[in-house]
């Protein structure tokens, strides 16, 4: 296995396997990791020997959100200049099927990354949500848009406004994930799905993925632009600074509405 610090990679036949590897911070996603992940996926997308990409986290966490310390003190202008969502757009453009092996926490950016994948195999232990409201912001990488399209307005409002987590069973019930399996089988099942896809005609796989996404994401781009504007603007609020500071200091935030 090739170890690229926060990402570990290997190739199994025509399957490219990428594992998020930041266990000490529950696989929190920072800009460096997302840039490297987009680089890897683009490399595999151009490699004719690769048919499918398998993206996995750890048993305790797929990815428990963005790395708050990476942006806690940023301003709106800082967030605009760093243009972190460019990496998410690169992942969105990957033409080959992406299978997600999800266990444990899939929160915030982790939930958004999960929703960028095409077939989501989920452990029964998974906890899925968009808790950004607790730190003074909103989802910014598709959380308000893709989640609403997947589970409907009522459930999306509940999850996004209250910050509550969905269980794996709830996520399956509402169409957010593809399969739920016992915790001991979450990775093996995802690998079996990837192996099945790897036997399919590669050009047809890419065409099928593109066609389904076209049906699902019509007019999504406009919603994403507005979501990102709202997300970035919140970095000029006191509540964002307080929410992220409280998170890092492991205390309850005190919001003022400014």
N, C-alpha and C positions, 0 to 999 in steps of 0.2 A: 504493500500500500504506500502511495506517495503522500507524505505528510507536509502540507503547506500551512504550517502554524495553526490558524483558526479554521482551516478547511482541510479535510483529508480526502484523497481521491484514489480510486482504483478503477480498472476496467475489467469487466467480467464478460468475455465474448464481445457482443455488440452493445453491451450496457455500460454506460459511464456512471459510476457511483460517486456521489459527493456527500460527505458527512460534515455537518457543522460541528466544530470542535472547540467550544469555549465553555466547558462544563462549570468552571468556577463562577461564571456569571449567567448560568442557565442559558447559554447560547445566545446572549443578547447580541443584537445586530448593530454594528457600527458602520461608518462609511467605508472604512478600509475593507471590512469583510464583504460588504455588498458589492464593492468595486471588483474585488477578486472573484466573487461568485459570478458576477456578470461576465467577467473575462473568461472564466472556465466554461460557462455554459455556451458562450459564443464560439469558443474553440471546439467544443464537442459538436455544436450545431453545424460547423463547417467540415467536420471529419466524416467522410463517407463510411468509415468502418463502424460508426456509432449510430444505432437506430433509436435508442431511448435513453433518457437520463433519469436516474433514481436519486432523489434528494432526501437525505435523512438527517434527523437530529439525534439526540440521545434518548435513553429510556425515561429519564426524569424530565427532560424538556426538549421539545422540538426547537422552539425559540421563544423565550419569555419576554419578547418585546424588543424595542430599540434600546441602545445603550444610552441611558439618560444622561450620564456624565459626559457623553460626547456632544451634548447640545444644550445643557441646562442653562448656561449663561449667555446663549446666543441671542442676538436681536433679530428682528424681522429681516433687516438688510443682510445680516450674516447668513441667515437661512437661504435667502434668495441667491446670494453669491456662491454658496457651497453647492447648490443645485443637486442635493442628494438624491432626488427622485429620478434623475437621469439614469441611474443604475437600475431602478425598477422598470423603467421603460425598455431598457436593453433586455431584461429578463422576459418582459411581456412579448418581445418580438422573437423569442426562440421558437423555431418552427417544429422541432421534434417534440414528441410527447414527454412530459415530465411527470413522473410518479413520485408522490410524497409519502414518506414513511414517518408518521406522526405519533409520538407518544408524549405523555405529560403535558406540560404547559405549551400552548400555542396562543400567545397573547400579543395584542398590539401589532407591531411590525411582524411578529411571528405568525399571527393569524393572516395578515395581509400577504406574506410570502407564501403561506399555505394556499391561499386563494389564487395565487399566480400559477399553481400547479394544475395538472389536468386530471389525474386520478389520485384521490387522497385516501390512503389506507391508514386507518386510525386505531390506536389502541383504546381499549375500553377505559383506560386511565386518563385519557386526554381531557384537558380543561381548555376551552377555547373562548376567546373574547377580545373585546376592544376597550380596555380600561383607561384609555388616554384621558377621559374626563376627570379622573382622579388626580391628574397632575397638571390640570389647567389648559389642556389642548384637546384636539380632536384627532381622529385618525387622518393620516396624510398620504398614505401610499395605497389608497383604494378602499380603505375600510368602510367608509360610509356608502360607497357606490357598489362595490362587489358584494358586500354582505347583504345589502338590501335586495339586490337582484337574486341572491341565492336563497334567502330565508324569508323575504317579504318585509314590507314596511313595519308591521306591528312588532315582530320579533327584533328587527334591526334597531328600532327605536328603543326597545327595552334594553338590549345589549349595549348600545352606544351611549345612551343617556344615563343608565344606571351603573354601567361598568361591570355588570354581573357576568359570570362565566357560564358557558354552555357545557354540559356534560357531553361525552361522546355520543350517548344515546339520543340526546336532544339534537345534536348536530346532524346525526343521521336522519332523525325524524323530519327535520326541516330542510333536508336536501343540501346541507353544507359540505358533507363528506361522502365519499363513495362507498366505503366499507368500514365496519367496526369489527375488530377481532379481539380475542383474549390477549392480555398484556404480554404473554410469553410468545405470541405469534406475530406481533405488529411488524417487525422487520422482515421476517421470513415470508409473510404474506405479500408485502410490498415487492419483495424481490421476485416472487413467483409471478406477480402481475407484470413486472418489467420483463421477465423472461418470456411470458406469453406475447406481449407486444413485440418483442424482438423477433418473433417468428412471422410477423405480419409484413406485407409489402411496404417498404419504407416511404415511397412516394405517396401511396394511398393514405398511410398514417398521417403524414403531414397535411395532406389535403383535407382529411376528415377533421383533424384538429382545427385547421383554419376555418372550416365551414361551421363547426359548432360554435367557435368563438365569435364568428360573425353574427350568428343568431343571438348569442347571449349578450354581446357587448355593443349592440347598435346604440349610438348616441352616448356611450360610456365616456368617450373622450371629453365631451363638454363638462360632464359631471366631475371628472378627475381634475380638470383645470380649476374649477371653482373650489373643489375640496382643498386643493393645494394652496390656493390663495388664502382661504380661511385659516388653514393650519399655520401657514407662515406668519400671517398677521398676528396670531396669538403670541408670538415671541416678543412683542412689544407690550405685553400685559404683565402687571405685577403678579397675577395669579399663576401664570406660567412659571415665573421665577420661583415663587413660593412652593408650587406643587413639585417641581423637580428638585429643589433644595431639600424639601421635606422627605422626598423619596430617598435621596442619597444619605440623609441624616437619620433615616429610619424612625420618623416621627409623623404624627398626624398633621396634615397641612391646615393652615388657617387662611382661607380665601377671603378677599375683600371686595371682589367684584370690579377691580380695576386692572 
